[in-house]
Each structure stands twice: as structure tokens, then as C-alpha cells.
Amino acid sequence: MPQQYRREGHTIGWLLVALIAPVIWGSTYVVTTEMLPADMPLMAAVFRALPAGLLLLLFTRVLPQGRWWLRALTLGVLNIGGFFYCLFVAAYLLPGSVAALVMSSQPLLVMILGALFLKESLKLNQFIACLTGITGLSILVFEPSVVLPAKGILAGLAGAASMATGLVLTKKWGKPEGVSVAAFTGWQLTIGGLFLLPFGLIQEGLPATFTVNTLLGYGYLSLIGALLAYLIWFKAIEQLPVFSISFVSFASPLSAALLGYFMLDETLTPSQLFGAGAIVLAIVISQRHAVAHPKAGGSNTNPHHQLSTKPF
């Protein structure tokens, strides 16, 4: 029984830690709109990922070996490069709120992919959580009379599929034995940033000027929005079931909405508050099985990832 309580406490603790990452990602909306050059989202993504990745590589001095070169390339594109690119294409073509709603299909995709590749059983609370979360997000971000181009919808769905696939493969493959989360994160951020670099240079070019405000904004995106957030994210993936960690990402649009209200004087209607409450409820519902039936290593298929108290 004490062991069961320890594992439940471990699961709840890592769920709370995992929430930090999407809350940070939600703050990038405020930073982008208030501190960065307008209409340069791809270069913002490059400056977010590449410096953080190179800094982690410099700090850890560990490179992939053998088959991990291909795996690191795959994960870097799926989790960072391809996901960011699709996200920003969707943001260009759709209202940000609608793009967030389309991206909310990610937990549903993770649930399906987890059942196929990780042999995780489908549970009723997962379907209920998906329905509740998507409903809550649709209420939170609903905008009437919005024209929705098919290309934007497809880009959003592709981004959700990229992140979902990357999350499931990260869980399935784990990381090489003896490699720290810092090195593992550095590989992916560097590869993702290099993937985005040619697209950013061709489509947008470099910013005309770098002001102090701009440098502070890019610094926040890279050191906090990428380096810190993804260190937390990939460590949490080791410790939690894949569906649980995917649903935590719903906290990102909720964080963006609340920060917009408190920092940008944006409004929150009663219906939006109801939608925010539904999102919180969905996150709670999605975690009930993980907390009630915790497993060492969060049901990870990689034998090297067992219950851990090491930070990174």
C-alpha cells in the first residue's frame, strides 16, 4: 500500500510539473505580439528552437550514435520542426483561436496511435475527456462568421498529427541509455531549428533590425519557451502515460487566454469562462486512470525508463 501511495504521489507530482510546459507555451503569444517583429513567425520559430538546441549541445557535448541519428532526425522534425511549420502556416491562414481548436485534435490522435503502437488500452474516460476538452476549447475560442480556408485546416491537422506522432514515438523509443534529457532535448531542438531555417530565410528573411525589446523577446522564447519548457516536457514524457501527457497540452490555449486577459486587456465572456472550466475538467478526467493505476515509468515500453526521481 505505501508503494501504491508513493506511485500515486509520483504521478500527481509529474502531472503538475508537466503543466508548466504548456503554460509557458501559452505565454509565447503575449511575447510574440508585444516584443517580436510582425509577420515573421517562421524566423521566430527558428530563433526559438535553434539557439536553445545549440546551447544544450554545447553544454552536454553528446551526439546521437548509430540508429539514433535517424531517430533523432525523425523526432526533431515531428516534435519541433514540422510541428512549428504547420502551426505557423495554420496561424497565417486561420484566426489563432480556430487554429488552436484544430490543434486540439492531438489528444484524440495520441489516443489512437498509443493504442496501435504502445498497446495502451482505450478507456471510456479518455473519450469523455477528449469530447469535454474539445467542447470547452471550442467555447473558449469560438468566433462567429469566420471563413475557414481548407489549406489552413489541413495545416492545423497536419501539425496536430506531427506532434501526436512525435509524442508517441518519443514514448516508444525513449532515449538512449546513459543520455540525459538535456542532450536528448538538444538534439531535437537543433534538428527542428535547422529544418525550419531554410523556410524562414526564403519566406521571411532576417529581421531588419534587432532592438533590445526584440532580443529580450527572442531570448525568452529560446531559453524559457524552448529550452526550459521542452526539458520539462520530455522528462514528463518519460514519467507519464502518453495520453496523460498529451492532454496536459490543453493548458496552453487556456494559459494564452488568461494571460491575454490579465496582460493585454483582452475580454473573457461568461461563455469563455465556462469553456475554460470545461478544459480544466477535461484535464482532470483524462488523468483519473493514470493517478488511480500508476505504473513505473508511465507505461513506457523502454526498459531503461522506470520510476525516477532524477531531475534531468
FIKOLMAR-393079 format. One record per residue (C-alpha): x, y, z. Coordinates in pm, whole numbers, padded with zeros to 5 digits, always signed. Last residue first. Example, Ala and Ser with C-alpha at 12.3 -4.5 7.8 and 13.67 -1.06 7.14 Angstrom:
<rs>
+01367-00106+00714
+01230-00450+00780
</rs>
This chain:
<rs>
+01723+01582-01589
+01564+01579-01240
+01634+01228-01104
+01341+01084-00908
+01275+00803-01149
+01020+00527-01194
+01150+00326-01486
+01280+00434-01822
+01560+00196-01924
+01309-00076-02012
+01162+00132-02298
+00795+00043-02342
+00691+00320-02109
+00382+00251-01907
+00437+00570-01704
+00784+00471-01587
+00653+00264-01304
+00282+00227-01332
+00010+00437-01173
-00345+00297-01156
-00560+00557-00976
-00344+00851-01088
-00319+00743-01452
-00687+00641-01456
-00803+00982-01333
-00573+01188-01556
-00807+01244-01851
-01092+01346-01622
-00879+01618-01458
-00765+01756-01794
-01124+01753-01920
-01244+01940-01610
-00981+02210-01667
-01094+02239-02029
-01459+02257-01921
-01374+02540-01681
-01210+02733-01965
-01523+02681-02175
-01739+02818-01894
-01506+03116-01866
-01546+03164-02240
-01925+03156-02202
-01905+03417-01926
-01703+03643-02159
-01330+03697-02127
-01201+04026-02264
-00849+04118-02371
-00670+04378-02160
-00330+04263-02289
-00172+04147-01962
-00453+03999-01749
-00694+03890-02023
-00427+03788-02272
-00254+03594-01995
-00579+03410-01924
-00643+03327-02291
-00285+03216-02355
-00286+02994-02044
-00610+02828-02158
-00464+02784-02505
-00163+02606-02347
-00343+02408-02074
-00481+02174-02341
-00124+02042-02370
-00184+01842-02049
-00395+01611-02263
-00092+01478-02445
+00089+01396-02119
-00200+01185-01992
-00240+01004-02323
+00130+00907-02328
+00132+00764-01979
+00365+00963-01751
+00730+00951-01637
+00935+00952-01954
+00701+01202-02122
+00747+01428-01818
+01122+01445-01888
+01048+01537-02250
+00812+01818-02148
+01025+01962-01866
+01332+01988-02088
+01100+02115-02361
+00974+02404-02147
+01318+02505-02019
+01495+02512-02356
+01204+02616-02577
+00976+02882-02425
+01218+02972-02143
+01560+02999-02307
+01452+03035-02671
+01124+03226-02648
+01256+03445-02366
+01574+03528-02556
+01376+03604-02871
+01165+03851-02676
+01464+04006-02498
+01638+04045-02833
+01330+04213-02981
+01296+04455-02689
+01665+04544-02709
+01617+04614-03079
+01734+04388-03359
+01680+04542-03700
+01572+04432-04048
+01466+04089-03921
+01622+03807-04125
+01449+03666-04430
+01078+03588-04448
+00995+03313-04698
+01344+03204-04803
+01518+03259-04468
+01236+03105-04265
+01196+02800-04488
+01575+02749-04491
+01593+02769-04107
+01296+02546-04018
+01475+02212-04052
+01783+02356-03879
+01564+02462-03585
+01400+02120-03562
+01737+01945-03575
+01877+02171-03304
+01567+02146-03084
+01560+01768-03122
+01923+01704-03042
+01921+01948-02751
+01623+01775-02592
+01806+01441-02588
+02118+01611-02450
+01920+01777-02169
+01719+01459-02105
+02048+01288-02029
+02194+01002-02233
+02309+00699-02033
+02077+00458-02209
+01949+00605-02534
+01612+00783-02515
+01258+00650-02501
+01173+00476-02826
+00802+00420-02764
+00740+00738-02562
+00924+00959-02809
+00743+00774-03088
+00406+00853-02928
+00492+01220-02877
+00632+01260-03227
+00321+01103-03378
+00093+01335-03178
+00303+01643-03259
+00304+01568-03631
-00065+01474-03635
-00158+01801-03462
+00055+01994-03709
-00101+01810-04003
-00447+01890-03864
-00356+02257-03842
-00211+02257-04194
-00524+02084-04326
-00749+02344-04162
-00538+02626-04304
-00545+02478-04653
-00924+02432-04632
-00981+02801-04577
-01211+02878-04281
-01417+03194-04314
-01524+03315-03969
-01883+03427-03911
-01883+03356-03537
-01564+03327-03330
-01540+03048-03073
-01213+03036-02877
-01332+02937-02528
-01645+02759-02648
-01447+02547-02896
-01188+02481-02624
-01453+02352-02385
-01609+02126-02647
-01267+01992-02749
-01180+01925-02386
-01512+01763-02295
-01510+01534-02600
-01148+01434-02545
-01204+01380-02171
-01511+01164-02235
-01319+00954-02488
-01030+00915-02242
-01266+00837-01952
-01408+00547-02153
-01070+00378-02189
-00867+00267-02489
-00595+00018-02397
-00230+00109-02446
-00059-00127-02691
+00219+00130-02745
+00200+00141-03126
-00169+00099-03211
-00335+00201-02882
-00097+00493-02843
-00167+00598-03203
-00542+00614-03133
-00511+00800-02801
-00243+01027-02946
-00477+01119-03233
-00753+01207-02985
-00502+01405-02778
-00396+01600-03092
-00744+01704-03209
-00694+02024-03009
-00480+02154-03296
-00798+02240-03487
-00925+02442-03190
-00595+02625-03153
-00603+02717-03522
-00958+02848-03471
-00842+03071-03187
-00544+03197-03383
-00767+03301-03672
-00678+03087-03971
-00444+03123-04269
-00133+03263-04101
-00183+03064-03780
-00227+02745-03982
+00101+02809-04160
+00257+02883-03820
+00142+02555-03667
+00241+02354-03973
+00595+02491-03952
+00618+02451-03574
+00507+02086-03591
+00740+02003-03879
+01041+02148-03699
+00979+02065-03333
+00818+01735-03234
+00797+01572-03578
+01118+01711-03730
+01331+01662-03420
+01176+01320-03355
+01263+01190-03701
+01614+01338-03700
+01677+01200-03350
+01557+00858-03465
+01776+00866-03775
+02085+00965-03576
+01980+00725-03300
+02045+00428-03527
+02417+00459-03462
+02512+00727-03208
+02348+01060-03131
+02572+01345-03011
+02676+01438-02656
+02865+01755-02563
+02614+01829-02282
+02658+02207-02252
+02742+02280-02615
+02457+02055-02731
+02220+02231-02488
+02325+02573-02619
+02288+02454-02978
+01933+02338-02909
+01834+02661-02734
+01985+02870-03015
+01798+02663-03279
+01448+02637-03131
+01313+02984-03054
+01520+03176-03306
+01398+02935-03574
+01036+02960-03454
+01056+03340-03459
+01203+03309-03807
+00893+03115-03908
+00655+03360-03742
+00785+03673-03916
+00467+03873-03982
+00525+04135-03711
+00865+04175-03547
+00876+04047-03186
+00802+04209-02848
+00427+04253-02790
+00263+04003-03025
+00528+03732-02988
+00572+03774-02612
+00197+03760-02546
+00152+03452-02767
+00462+03290-02612
+00283+03283-02276
+00073+02983-02380
+00394+02789-02437
+00493+02858-02076
+00159+02721-01952
+00209+02425-02188
+00545+02343-02021
+00449+02406-01656
+00166+02153-01673
+00424+01872-01689
+00540+01957-01336
+00186+01922-01203
+00142+01592-01385
+00483+01484-01255
+00375+01537-00896
+00041+01362-00947
+00218+01057-01090
+00483+01044-00816
+00217+01084-00547
+00025+00794-00697
+00347+00593-00711
+00428+00668-00349
+00073+00581-00245
+00097+00245-00423
+00433+00175-00256
+00275+00255+00083
+00000+00000+00000
</rs>
